[in-house]
Amino acid sequence: MSNMTNTQEKIATGLECAFAEHGFAEIGVDGLREATQVSLRTLYKYCPSREDMVLTALNHRHTRYLSHLLEGLSEEPQDALEEMLDRIGSWMAANAPQGCLFHSAVAAHPDNTVIRTMLERHKTEVADGMVQATGLASARDELMLIHEGVTQSWPLMQERAIRSAKMLARNSLYDNESL
């Protein structure tokens, strides 16, 4: 996000936090303006529509999540996978206790192809990053299912989701070698 101005960063951060806390249907423009701490005119300058506000929030979230998930991982593939699973857990606990914000956005806007495309981009880049970190190109779908299983079950299972994902990975992705 280094190419964003301070105002754009402030807006993106505020929108992400507001949608994460209040959902996409619950909060109105006044609440979003308040969350961004800018004037309504400034908010509309950078995000002329509600769809733009949602996409700004999701793009900000996407960049932060990829950085959190993938930066500075172990070069040992099995260790990298375990680190990623732990990072998914810490992200969910701190940023998404109610579940994936991208899925929530699509659920709130089921007919919006732009938001659905953002979801698909996010999930594709997460899967690609997981493959790159683990070297498990042939298990791309399995890695994505493990990731999605954790993020979707987090509201019900919390840390148990991480433990189960690690066990599943151990038993299926690395020929029973311990992670």
Sequence and secondary structure as in RCSB ss.txt:
>XXXX:A:sequence
MSNMTNTQEKIATGLECAFAEHGFAEIGVDGLREATQVSLRTLYKYCPSREDMVLTALNHRHTRYLSHLLEGLSE
EPQDALEEMLDRIGSWMAANAPQGCLFHSAVAAHPDNTVIRTMLERHKTEVADGMVQATGLASARDELMLIHEGV
TQSWPLMQERAIRSAKMLARNSLYDNESL
>XXXX:A:secstr
 TTS HHHHHHHHHHHHHHHHH TTT  HHHHHHHHTS HHHHHHH  SHHHHHHHHHHHHHHHHHHHHHTT  S
SHHHHHHHHHHHHHHHHHHH TT  HHHHHHHHSTT HHHHHHHHHHHHHHHHHHHHHHT GGGHHHHHHHHHHH
HHHHHHHTHHHHHHHHHHHHHHTSTT   
